[in-house]
Structures are given as C-alpha cells and as structure tokens.
Amino acid sequence: MDKLNIGTKLREIREDRDLSLDMVAKDVNRLYDTKISKGKLSKWERDINIPSLVDLSALVRYYNVSLDYIIGITDKKTPPHLR
C-alpha cells in the first residue's frame, strides 16, 4: 500500500497559510475542544505518526479543506459542499 502522505499535505497547507505549529495547535484546541500539541502536529507533518480521525476532522475544518484531499482520494482541496 502506498504511503498516504497526510503529513506532507498538512504541512503544505499550514505553510501556504503562513501559520506556525503553535498557532494551529492553539486555534484548533480553542475552536474544536481538542488537545493537539505543537509536538503532535510536528510528528504528523513529518509522517512519524498519523492523527486520529477526531483530530484530523478538527484540522480539515480548521483549514477548510476536503478530507478526501488530505488522505489522497482527490487532488481538489476544496470540500465538495463548497465547490
């Protein structure tokens, strides 16, 4: 099975928006009542670990991107309901 490259996509989105790991962690925790640390984000972005579905759901909502894009099903970043 090919590697999903979830981390690469998460890092790309964050860097495209000029956001720090610390900023994303604080915002996502505040907005979605999660417990994501800067360290967890870093490990996800380096594909050391994979985020849980709950954490991934919070990130796709925060970034306003399609989960299908993050997991490699489509090349379209925009969620279907916004196209």
Buried (B, 14 or more C-beta within 10 A) or exposed (E): EEEEBBBEBBBEBBEEEEBEBEEBBEBBBEEBEBEBEBEBBBBBBEBEBBBEEEBBBBBBBBBEBBBBBBBEEEEEBEBEEEE
